[in-house]
Amino acid sequence: KIINILSDLQELLSSALKTKFRRKAKYDISIRNIINDLKKTCDQLWIHEEAMDDDVKFLPPIATQNKQKRLLKEKSKNIQDMLKKAISYEEGKEVNRDIPKAIKLYERICTIDFNDGTALLRLASLYEHGCADSNKNYIEIDINKAMKLYKRSVIQHNSMQACNNLGCLYFHQGMYKSAVKYFQQAAEAGFPESIIHLAICYERGTGISRNIELAKQNYTQAAKLGLAAAQYKLATFYVKDRNIEMAIDYYKKAAKQNYIDAQYRLAEMYMNGANGDIDKKNAFYWYKQAAEHNHPYASFKLGNLYFDCKNNYDLFRESENFIERAKYYYTLASDRGVVDAMNNLAILYEDYIKNYEQAFYWYNRAASLKHANAMFNLSLM
C-alpha cells in the first residue's frame, strides 16, 4: 500500500511540475529527494499483508531480505562491541577507567536504532550515583538528568528496571505517590524488586493506603520469584501469626541466599526451640554463617556457645581451643558495638587468660556504655 501511494504521488507531482507548478521547479529536487528517501525506507521494511480477496502479499525479494538480515546482524554486532568498550571504560576493565569516554560511547549508542537500552540505563545510573576516574574526571550526581534518562528508557525500551529506578528516586525525594505509580507499573509487569517495594509501601501506608493483606500478597509474589528480602519479610509475618513451620521455611529460603538477618533469626529459632525442640547443632551452623557475614549478634552468640563449652562439646571439633574461639567471636562482636560481648570478653581476659590490662580495658568500655555488670566488675578490680 505504501509503495502504491508513493507511485501515485510521484506521478501526480510529475504532472504538476510540467504544468502550473513549472515556475516552482526549484522545489523539484527537494520533492524528489523526499520521495527517494521514502522509497529507501520502504525498501528496509518487510511488509506482510494478509491475503484478503484479490489482495496480493508484498515481500521484498529473497536477496533483499538476506541483505537486510546481514546488515541488521552487522549493526547489532557493532552496537555490542561499542557497548563492551563503553563498559570497559566505565569499570576500568582491560583499559584505564575513563568516564568521559564511556559517556560519549553510551550517548552514541543511544542514538542508534536497534540498541537494547542497556547503554541508556547505564548512562542514567552514572548520573544517579555520580563517579570519578583515575584522571580526576568527575561526574557529579544529577538526579534530574538521571530521571529524564530513566523516563526515556521506559518510553523507548519499556524498561522495567528503569521504571523501578524511577520509583526509588521519587521515593527517596519524598514524592511517595509518584514512586508508587512507577512501582505499580513495574510490579504489574512482574519486576521482582518493584513488587517488594510496593509491598513495603502497602505495609507502611507510604504513598498509598495502608493494606497489610496486599502487602502480604506482594511479599508472597516476590518470595516466589526468589527475592530473599521478601522471603525474610514473609517469615516475620508468619512469626507474628505464630505459624512457626512456615516462618522457619521462609527464613531458611532467605538464609540459603546469604540473607544475613534471616540466618541470624533462623539460628535464634533453633536455639530457642521455637518449633518445640532446641536444636543447638542447627543454631550453631546458622550463627556461624551469619557471623561470617559480619552479623555482630551472631558473633556474640557463637562466643557464648564456645564460652559454655562444657555443655556444647558435641558442636565442636576436639582439636579446637574453646577459649581462643570464644575470645575471637567476642572480639568481633565487641568491635561492632555489642556491649554484652565487651563484658564477657573482659571476664574471659580476667578469669581465664589472666590478662588484666585487657580485662580492665573491656570492662571500662562496657561500663562507659552503662553496662551494669561491667560497672560492678570494674569496681572490683
N, C-alpha and C positions, 0 to 999 in steps of 0.2 A: 504493500500500500504506500509506503514512504517513497519507494522508487517511482511509482506511477505518479504520485503527486509532484515529485521533483521534475519528472519528464514533462508533465503538463505545464508546470511553472516555467521551465526553460523555453518551451515552445511559445508560451504567451509573451514572455519577456522579449524573445527574439523578434516576434511580430511587432511588438510595441516599439522596439528600438528602431525598426525600419520605417515607422510612420511618425506619429505625432511626438514621440519621445526622442526623435533623432537629435534634436538640439541638446538633449541631456546625455549625449554619448559619453561624457566624462564619468558617468556612473556605471557605464557598461562593464568596465574592468572589475570594479568592486562587486557588482552583482554576480558576474561570472565566477569570481573568486569564492563568494559565499556559496554558490551552487556547487562548485568543485569541493569545497570543504564539507558540505553536507553529503555529497556523494562518497567522499572518503570515510566519513563517519558511518554511513550505511554499509560500506564495504567491510567495516570492522564488526558490524552487528550480525548475529546469526538470528535471522527472523524465521520463526517456525509458526506458520498459520495452520490452524486446524482446517482440514478439508471439509468444507460445507458447500453443498450443492455443486456448482460448477467452479468453485474457487480452486486454485492450484497452489500447492505449497511452494514457497520460495526458499531455496537453500543456496548458499554460496557454493561454488564448485569445490570438489574434494581437495584440490590443490590449494585453494584459498583457505579452506578450513585448516588444513595441516600447517600452512604458513602462519595462520593466526595462533594456533596452539603452540607452535615453536617460538613465536615472538613473545607470547604470554609467559611461556616457561622461562625464556631468557630474561625477561623483565623481572619475574619473580625471583630468579637466582641473583640478579643484580641487587635487588632490594635486600635480600637476605645477607649478601656479602657486605653491603653498606651498614646494615643493622649490626652485624657481628663486629664490624670495625668500630662503630659508634660505641657499642657496649664495652669494647676493649679500652677505648679512650676514657670512658666514664669510670670504669672499675680499675684501670691500670693493669690489665692483663696483657702480657706479652709486649706491651708498649708503656711508655711513661704516661701517667694519668694526665689528661689534657681535657678539661671540662669544656672550654670554648669550642674545640674541635668536635667533641661529642655532640654538643648542642647544635652546631652547624649541620652535622650529618643527620641528626634527628629531624631538624626542621626541613631539610631537603627531602628526606624520605616521606614526610607528611604531605608533601606536595605531589607525590607520585600516586597515580591510580593503582589499585590492586594491593596497596600495603595493608597489612592485617591490623594496624592500630597499635602495635607494640611500641613503636617509636613515640607516638603521641602520649601514651601512658607514661613512658619513662621520662619524657620531657616534662610532663606535668609534675611528676614525682620530684624531679630536680628542683623545680620552683617551690614545691610544697615544703621540702625539708632543707633546701639550701646545701651548698657543698663548696669545697675548695680543693685545689690540686697542689702538686709539689712546686709549681711555678707561681704560687700565690695568686692564682686566678680565683676570685671568689664569686659565687653565685648566691646572692642574698635571698633569703626567704621572701617569696612574693605570693601570698595566698590568693590574691585576686587573679593573678595570671594563671596560677595552678587551677583555680576553679573554672576559668574560661576554657582552659585546655581539656579539663575533665568533661565539661559540658559538651565540648566539640567531639570528644571521644564517644560520648553517649549517643549523640546525634548521628555521627558519621559511621560508627562501628557497632553501635548498640552494645557498648562495653559495660557489663555489669560490675566489673572491677572499678571502672571509673565512677559508676553510679554509687557504689558503696563508699568510695573515697570521698565523693562529694558529700554524702550523708555525714561522714565522720568530720569533715571540715566544718559543715554547718553546725554539727553538734558541739564541737569544741569552741565555736564562736557564740554559743548560747542561742542559736536560731533553731530551736528544737523541732518546731513544726515542719520547717523545710527539710531538716535532717530525716524526720520520719517519712516524709514523702519519698525521698530517694531510697531509704531503707526498704520501704514497701515495694517500690518498683523493682529493685534488685531481688528482694525476697520472693516476689511472685514469679520471678524467672528462675528461682531455685538456687540463688547465690548463697552459699552457706554462711559466710560472715555477716551478711545483711540480715539473715534470719535470726541469728543470735543477737545482733544489735537491736532488731525490732523487739525481740523478746525482753531485752533489758529495759527498753522504753515502756513496754506494757507493764513490766514488773514495778517500775518506779513511778509510772504515770508521768513520764517526761515527754512533752510534745504531743501527747495523746492520752485519752482517759485510761486510768489505771485498770487493768484487767488481768488478774492472776491466771485465770483459765487460759486466756490467749497467750500469756507469757509461757505457761507450761506447754501449750501446743507447739509454739515456736521453738522452745528449747528441745522438745522431743523430736521435732523435724530436723533440727540442726544436729542433734545427737545421733540420729540415724544416718546422717551424712558423714559422721565420723569426727565431728568437732569436739575435741577434748574439753574445751571450756564449757560447752553445752552439756556434755555428759556429767561434768562436775556439778554444774548448777542443778541439773535434774536430780542428781543424787542428794543434794541438800534439801530439795523439796520432799523427796521420799523419806529423809530422816525426820523432817517435821511431821510428815504423815504417819510416822512410825512403821513404815514399810521397809524394814531393815534389809531384807533379802534383795529388794530392788536397789536400795541405796548402795549396798556393797557391790552389786553387779555393775552399776554405772561408775562408782568410784574406781573399780578395777579397770574398766574400759579406758577411763581417762588416765589412770596411773600407768597403764601399759604404753601410753603415748608420751610418757615422761612429764605429765602434768603434775608439778611438784606438790601443790596443795592437796591434790587427790591422793598422792602417795602417802602424805602425812596423815590425812583423815582416814584413809583405809587402815593404816598401821594402828591408829588410835582405836578404831572399831574392833580390830582383832585383839588389841591389848586390853580393852575394857570389856571384852566378851559381849559385844552388842548383839550378836546372834545367839547368845546363850552360853557359849563356852569361850574361855580365854584361850587365845591361840598365840603364844609368845613367838613361836617359830615364824609364822607369817608376819607378825608385828615387827619382829627384828628385821626381816627381809625388806619390808617396805620402809621402815625407818632408815635403813641403810641406803636404799635407793634415793629417798628424799634428801638425806644428808649429803650424798654425793653430788646432788644438785643444789647444795648450799642452803638447805632449809634449816634455819637456826634451831628451832624447837625439836626437829628430828635429831639433830646432833646432840642436843641436851638429853633426849630420851635414850639415845644409844649410850651416852655416857653413864646414865643411871643403870642401864642393863649390865654394862661392864663393871660398874662400881659394886653392884649387888651380885657379883659373880657366883657366890656360894649357891644362890637359888636359880642360877641360869647356866650352869655348866654345859647343859645339853645344847646350848645355842652356839657355843664357840669351839674353835679348834684347840686341842690340848696344848699346842705349842705357843698359843697367844699369851702375851703378858697383859693380864687384865687391867692392872693399874695404869700401865702406859697407854692402853687403848682408851680407858676412861679419861685420862688426862688429855689425850688428843681430841676427843669429841667435846669434852667440857671447854677446852680452849677455843675450839671452833665456834661453839655457841656463845661463849663469853665475848669473843671478839665481835660478835654480831649483836651484842647488847642484851643477852638473856641473863637477867640478874640472878636467878636461882642457880644457873650454871657457874656464875662467878663465886657464889658462896660455897658450892660443892667442890669447886676446883681448889679453893682456899683450904677446905677441910682435907682434901687429898694431899696437898702440899704439907700441911701441918702434921697430920696423923700418920701418913704412910710414906711420903717421900722425904719428910723431915727437912724441907726447905722453908724455913720460917720467914725468910725475906719475901719469897713469892707468896706465901700464905698471907702475910701482912698486906702485901700489895692488892691481892684479890679481895680480901675482907674489906679493905679500905674502899676499893672501887664499888663493891656491892653496897656498903654502908652509905656511901655518898649518894646512892640511888634509893635510900630509905628502906633497905632490906633489913628487917628486924633481927633475924638470926645472925646476920653478918655483923650488925652493930653490937650485939651481945658478945659474939665470939671475939670481935676486935677488942672489946673492953677487958677480955680475959688474957690477952697476950701481953 
